[in-house]
Each structure stands twice: as structure tokens, then as C-alpha cells.
Amino acid sequence: QVQLVESGGGLVQAGGSLRLSCAASGRFFSINDMGWYRQAPGKQREWVARIFSGGSTNYADSVKGRFTISRDNAKNTVYLQMNSLKPEDTAVYYCNANVRVGESNGNYWGQGTRVTVSS
């Protein structure tokens, strides 16, 4: 069993910053890659950023240059530093991880943390 717990969401004014964290726990062999997704009211969940086991990162065009994803392997934690926030960034942000558990790999999701950006 793998658990992902996000934290760091909140209310911020446009132009401000937030740092989200996602900590993985449970019994697993390793974490392959981790990412962030978000879902705004009335919209589908969209991919935001991903960081791979080798350290490479990818970002959605909508956040490129403003958001930075990083990971601390010793803590099994992934972060999302969000700068220059815009009202359109308002969403519930979800952590995702591809994890090796036993003989298999599986995708796991956190419960989400809400980010609200006011104008």
C-alpha cells in the first residue's frame, strides 16, 4: 500500500507564490517518477509537471517558467514551487507517483490540496 499526502495549498493573491509538498509513505521498493496534476471546477484534470527518476522535468505550457518541480528522494517527497500565480491557476492540485511495489509498478494519487488565487 502506498499513500501520497499533499500539503501547502491555500489562498494567495495574484502574483504571489505557494509551495506544495507531497510525501509518499508505505511499503514500496522505489519511486520511479512523480508529478502534479490539477483540476479546476467544471474542468477535467490536467497535467502540470512531472519529474523522472533521473531528475529530468517536464512542464505544461501554461506553467512553464513560473512553476518548478523538484524531489527529495531521501524524504520520498516531491515539491511544486509556484510563482507568479494567476487566478487561472486556481484548482485542486493532486500529486501522482509511479511506484514499484513488489513485482509491479503502479500509479498512486494523493487526496489533493486546494489552491485559490484571488485577483
ABEGO torsion letter per residue (X at the ends): XBBBBBBGBEBBBBGBBBBBBBBBBEBBABBABBBBBBBBBGBBBBBABBBBAAGBBBBBAAABGABBBBBBAAAGBBBBBBBGBBAAABBBBBBBBBBBBEABBBBBBBAEBBBBBBX
